[in-house]
Structures are given as structure tokens and as C-alpha cells.
Amino acid sequence: MSERFGKDTIIALATVENEVPFVRYVNAYYENGAFYIITYALSNKMRHMESNSTVAIAGEWFTAHGKSINLGYFGKEENYRIAEKLKKSIF
């Protein structure tokens, strides 16, 4: 997984609001069993995940589901390590 997704990659992210599924493509980075994405704090996907943390993802050859966790602003000190890895994976 790390070899394939340990860099900037595009995956489909599905969220649910009021029993209606929403799917969109997002840039993601995989590390230690988790996919990380950076998104606008007031986006629909964040609003959906606040009300229902169950998500699904799909890539070229896999699907998975799990729980989302909002780590907050990527500039926070506790997010520095993963934010730096995300930046490096994109550029």
C-alpha cells in the first residue's frame, strides 16, 4: 500500500448525509494504515463527516470503508509531521 499510495494519488471518497451518498475525487496520501487528505474546513465533505464519520474510498484496484477523523488545521503543531509529508508527496 505504501509503495502504491505513499505519494500524491487520486481516490474517490464517499460520504453520506441524510442517507444520501456523495462521491468525489480527492488527492490522498497513505501512511501506516490511513489515507490523509487536505480539504477546506467548511466543505460539504467535512460537514458530512462531522455528522456521519463512516466513509468509503475507491482507487484503481481496491475499495475500502472506515471511519474519518478530522485532524483540524494542517498548520497546527501536532499536524506538522504529516503536513510536511503531504506537501512533499505533492511536489
N, C-alpha and C positions, 0 to 999 in steps of 0.2 A: 504494500500500500504506500509506504513512504517513498519508494522509488518512483511510483507512478504519479502520486498526488502530493508529494513533498515540495511542490513548486506551484506557482500560479496555474490554476486549472479552472475550467468551466464545468459546473454541475447544475442540475435542476434541483431547486429547493421547493418543497411543497409545505404549505401551512394550511390551517383550517380556521375559518371564522363562521360562527353560526351554522355549523355543519356543511359549509360550502368550501371545497378545496380551491386553493390558489397555487399556481406553479409559476416560477420564474427562474431564469438562468442567473447565476451569481458566480463571481470569482471566489474561489476557495483555496485553502491551503490545509494539508493534512499533517498532523503530528500526534504521535502517541495515542492513537485510537479516537481522535476527534478531528472534525473539519472546522476550520475557522473562516469566518467571512467578516468583512468590514462593510457596514451599511449605515445609512443615515438614521439617526436615533428616532426620528418621527415618521419613518417609513411605514407603509402598510404591513410589511413582513414583521417588523418589530412589534407593531400593535397586535398582530395576530399571535405572535409568540408569547406576548405578555398575558393574553387571555387563555392560550392553549399551547403549552410547551411541546406538544407532540409534533414532530416534523418528519418528513421523508425526503430522501435525496436520491438522485439517479445520475449515473455517469454513462460513459460509453458501454460498459460491460457489467454494471452492477446496480443494485438498488439496496437501500437500507432505510431503517427508520430508528428514531430515538427521541431523546429529549433535548430541547435547546436551552442554553444558558446565556443570559445577557451578561457579558463581562464589563459592560459600561464603556466609557470613553477610552479609545485606544491610547490616548496620551497619558492616562493615569499611570503613576509609578509602578503599580503592581502588574500592569499590562505591557511594560516596556519590552521585556524579553520577546514575547510573542509578536508584538507590533513590529519590532525590528526584523524578525524572521519573515513576517508578511511583506514588509517593504522590500526586503532582499529577494523574495521569491517573485515579485512582480517586475523588478527592474533588472 
